[in-house]
Amino acid sequence: MTTEWEKCLNGDLYDAHDATFKTHKAQTYTFLNAYNQTAYDSGQLATNY
């Protein structure tokens, strides 16, 4: 059986509310929040995500 993630990658119809996508969205939000709070000239990578 094909997962919703595999369906998405194949270009097939998929359930965008699947737990996989919710997890990816939460991880992305956390990373981008840390990234956006990092000063441009700080010289450090955002590692608190």
Backbone as CSV, one residue per row, in Angstrom:
resi,resn,N_x,N_y,N_z,CA_x,CA_y,CA_z,C_x,C_y,C_z
1,MET,0.844,-1.180,0.000,0.000,0.000,0.000,0.891,1.246,0.000
2,THR,0.499,2.239,-0.740,1.256,3.468,-0.874,0.898,4.443,0.244
3,THR,1.922,5.078,0.815,1.668,6.067,1.870,1.216,7.376,1.233
4,GLU,0.670,8.236,2.046,0.229,9.548,1.552,1.428,10.355,1.045
5,TRP,2.571,10.204,1.709,3.789,10.905,1.297,4.226,10.430,-0.093
6,GLU,4.190,9.127,-0.325,4.558,8.570,-1.626,3.586,9.036,-2.708
7,LYS,2.303,9.078,-2.374,1.308,9.576,-3.328,1.618,11.015,-3.711
8,CYS,1.977,11.829,-2.716,2.309,13.237,-2.950,3.501,13.347,-3.891
9,LEU,4.548,12.589,-3.613,5.753,12.633,-4.443,5.509,12.132,-5.860
10,ASN,4.548,11.217,-6.013,4.219,10.672,-7.333,3.271,11.560,-8.129
11,GLY,2.739,12.590,-7.479,1.800,13.470,-8.157,0.375,12.951,-8.146
12,ASP,0.118,11.961,-7.314,-1.230,11.399,-7.204,-2.026,12.186,-6.164
13,LEU,-3.330,11.925,-6.117,-4.157,12.537,-5.086,-3.779,11.960,-3.725
14,TYR,-3.729,12.822,-2.716,-3.343,12.386,-1.380,-4.083,13.209,-0.336
15,ASP,-4.091,12.714,0.882,-4.735,13.397,2.002,-3.709,14.326,2.651
16,ALA,-3.851,15.624,2.444,-2.898,16.610,2.962,-2.996,16.763,4.476
17,HIS,-4.001,16.174,5.093,-4.166,16.262,6.536,-3.638,15.018,7.252
18,ASP,-2.879,14.216,6.531,-2.270,13.033,7.109,-1.250,13.446,8.169
19,ALA,-1.037,12.597,9.161,-0.120,12.906,10.265,1.299,13.196,9.777
20,THR,1.718,12.567,8.691,3.056,12.808,8.135,3.240,14.272,7.777
21,PHE,2.264,14.848,7.129,2.365,16.240,6.699,2.283,17.193,7.889
22,LYS,1.485,16.838,8.881,1.398,17.662,10.083,2.737,17.675,10.811
23,THR,3.406,16.534,10.855,4.728,16.448,11.484,5.740,17.284,10.727
24,HIS,5.761,17.168,9.406,6.689,17.953,8.584,6.430,19.448,8.749
25,LYS,5.175,19.818,8.815,4.824,21.227,8.974,5.314,21.760,10.318
26,ALA,5.151,20.983,11.374,5.595,21.406,12.701,7.113,21.543,12.752
27,GLN,7.828,20.596,12.159,9.289,20.661,12.123,9.761,21.867,11.314
28,THR,9.114,22.128,10.209,9.468,23.264,9.373,9.213,24.573,10.099
29,TYR,8.088,24.668,10.781,7.758,25.877,11.542,8.819,26.153,12.598
30,THR,9.208,25.110,13.334,10.207,25.259,14.389,11.543,25.710,13.817
31,PHE,11.974,25.091,12.722,13.241,25.461,12.100,13.207,26.893,11.585
32,LEU,12.162,27.252,10.858,12.083,28.595,10.287,11.972,29.669,11.362
33,ASN,11.301,29.361,12.462,11.207,30.307,13.562,12.604,30.592,14.123
34,ALA,13.413,29.548,14.335,14.785,29.723,14.833,15.634,30.449,13.798
35,TYR,15.493,30.095,12.546,16.266,30.718,11.464,15.959,32.212,11.360
36,ASN,14.705,32.560,11.429,14.312,33.959,11.279,14.716,34.817,12.474
37,GLN,15.010,34.205,13.601,15.445,34.963,14.766,16.963,35.089,14.845
38,THR,17.672,34.487,13.895,19.127,34.566,13.861,19.530,35.830,13.119
39,ALA,20.362,36.646,13.769,20.825,37.885,13.132,21.711,37.554,11.937
40,TYR,21.633,38.381,10.907,22.385,38.149,9.676,23.881,38.106,9.941
41,ASP,24.356,39.003,10.767,25.794,39.113,10.991,26.267,38.402,12.262
42,SER,25.462,37.524,12.804,25.821,36.839,14.050,26.934,35.821,13.824
43,GLY,27.027,35.277,12.627,28.049,34.280,12.330,27.777,32.929,12.932
44,GLN,26.595,32.741,13.501,26.247,31.468,14.093,25.060,30.847,13.392
45,LEU,25.055,29.537,13.383,23.924,28.832,12.812,22.814,28.716,13.842
46,ALA,21.596,28.730,13.381,20.446,28.541,14.279,20.393,27.052,14.635
47,THR,20.665,26.726,15.877,20.688,25.323,16.280,19.654,25.006,17.348
48,ASN,18.835,25.972,17.719,17.851,25.708,18.773,16.501,25.325,18.205
49,TYR,16.484,24.417,17.268,15.224,23.943,16.696,15.000,22.513,16.956
